[in-house]
Amino acid sequence: MSSPVLSWALPVALFLLALAMVMCLVRVLKGPSAQDRVLALDCMYLNAMLFMLVLGIYYGSTNYFEAAMLIALLGFASSTAMAKFLLRGEVIE
């Protein structure tokens, strides 16, 4: 990390993303309806993907970017399946 702004912005971003994930976890555990829980899980996977991207920038490693792409793909597929299940009651027709 050569930039002085980047040296303090990345840890702050990591902390805020971790805080957002904890708040999403609270909504998943406490959510009044299934739709709230699905939306919180969707937000959690987005925050996890961004967390991995920021870690990749922080450590300068491309492995984190591959992990972020994997999280994005699996999160999208699971959110779509869960929304279809809540809408129709079945995933596979």
C-alpha positions as CSV (number, residue, x, y, z in Angstrom):
1,M,0.0,0.0,0.0
2,S,1.8,3.1,-1.2
3,S,-0.9,5.7,-0.7
4,P,-1.4,7.1,2.8
5,V,-5.1,7.4,2.2
6,L,-5.4,3.8,1.2
7,S,-3.5,2.7,4.3
8,W,-6.3,3.9,6.5
9,A,-9.3,3.6,4.1
10,L,-9.0,-0.1,3.6
11,P,-9.1,-1.1,7.3
12,V,-12.1,1.2,7.8
13,A,-13.9,-0.3,4.8
14,L,-13.2,-3.8,6.1
15,F,-14.6,-2.8,9.5
16,L,-17.7,-1.3,8.1
17,L,-18.3,-4.3,5.8
18,A,-17.9,-6.6,8.7
19,L,-20.4,-4.5,10.7
20,A,-22.9,-4.6,7.9
21,M,-22.6,-8.4,7.8
22,V,-23.3,-8.6,11.5
23,M,-26.3,-6.4,11.1
24,C,-27.5,-8.6,8.2
25,L,-27.0,-11.7,10.4
26,V,-29.2,-10.1,13.1
27,R,-31.9,-9.6,10.5
28,V,-31.6,-13.2,9.3
29,L,-31.9,-14.5,12.9
30,K,-34.6,-12.1,14.0
31,G,-36.5,-11.3,10.7
32,P,-40.3,-11.3,11.1
33,S,-40.9,-13.0,7.7
34,A,-39.2,-15.3,5.3
35,Q,-38.9,-12.5,2.8
36,D,-36.9,-10.4,5.2
37,R,-34.6,-13.3,5.9
38,V,-34.0,-13.9,2.2
39,L,-33.3,-10.2,1.6
40,A,-30.9,-10.1,4.5
41,L,-29.0,-13.2,3.1
42,D,-28.8,-11.5,-0.2
43,C,-27.3,-8.4,1.4
44,M,-25.0,-10.6,3.4
45,Y,-23.5,-12.3,0.3
46,L,-23.0,-8.9,-1.4
47,N,-21.2,-7.7,1.7
48,A,-19.1,-10.8,1.8
49,M,-18.2,-10.4,-1.9
50,L,-17.1,-6.8,-1.3
51,F,-15.2,-7.8,1.8
52,M,-13.2,-10.3,-0.2
53,L,-12.6,-7.7,-2.9
54,V,-11.3,-5.2,-0.3
55,L,-9.1,-7.9,1.2
56,G,-7.7,-8.6,-2.2
57,I,-6.7,-5.0,-2.6
58,Y,-5.3,-4.9,0.9
59,Y,-3.1,-7.9,0.5
60,G,-2.5,-7.5,-3.2
61,S,-3.5,-11.1,-4.0
62,T,-5.6,-12.2,-6.9
63,N,-6.9,-15.3,-5.0
64,Y,-9.4,-13.0,-3.1
65,F,-10.9,-11.8,-6.4
66,E,-11.5,-15.4,-7.5
67,A,-13.2,-16.1,-4.1
68,A,-15.3,-13.0,-4.5
69,M,-16.5,-14.1,-7.9
70,L,-17.4,-17.6,-6.5
71,I,-19.3,-15.9,-3.7
72,A,-21.2,-13.8,-6.2
73,L,-22.1,-16.7,-8.4
74,L,-23.3,-18.9,-5.6
75,G,-25.1,-16.1,-3.9
76,F,-27.0,-15.2,-7.0
77,A,-28.0,-18.8,-7.6
78,S,-29.1,-19.3,-4.0
79,S,-31.1,-16.1,-3.9
80,T,-32.9,-17.0,-7.1
81,A,-33.7,-20.4,-5.9
82,M,-35.0,-19.1,-2.5
83,A,-37.1,-16.5,-4.2
84,K,-38.6,-19.1,-6.5
85,F,-39.3,-21.4,-3.6
86,L,-41.1,-18.6,-1.6
87,L,-43.1,-17.6,-4.7
88,R,-44.2,-21.1,-5.9
89,G,-43.4,-23.5,-3.0
90,E,-41.0,-25.5,-5.2
91,V,-37.7,-25.0,-6.8
92,I,-37.6,-27.6,-9.5
93,E,-40.7,-27.9,-11.7
